[in-house]
């Protein structure tokens, strides 16, 4: 029996309906998806790639 991922919305997502991202821990990776269209799927990143992406975004 598989467990569904627990998605959480970015703390930077506001309530105005703008660009929102959700993340979830997945087996061996981190999932990222559009919170407005969760049924369209997700992109999976290795933990290292996800960490590098977050670091780069914070430095921007």
Buried (B, 14 or more C-beta within 10 A) or exposed (E): EEEEBEBEEEEEBEEEEEEBBBBBBBEEBBBBBBBEEEEEEBEBBEEEEBEEEEEEEEEE
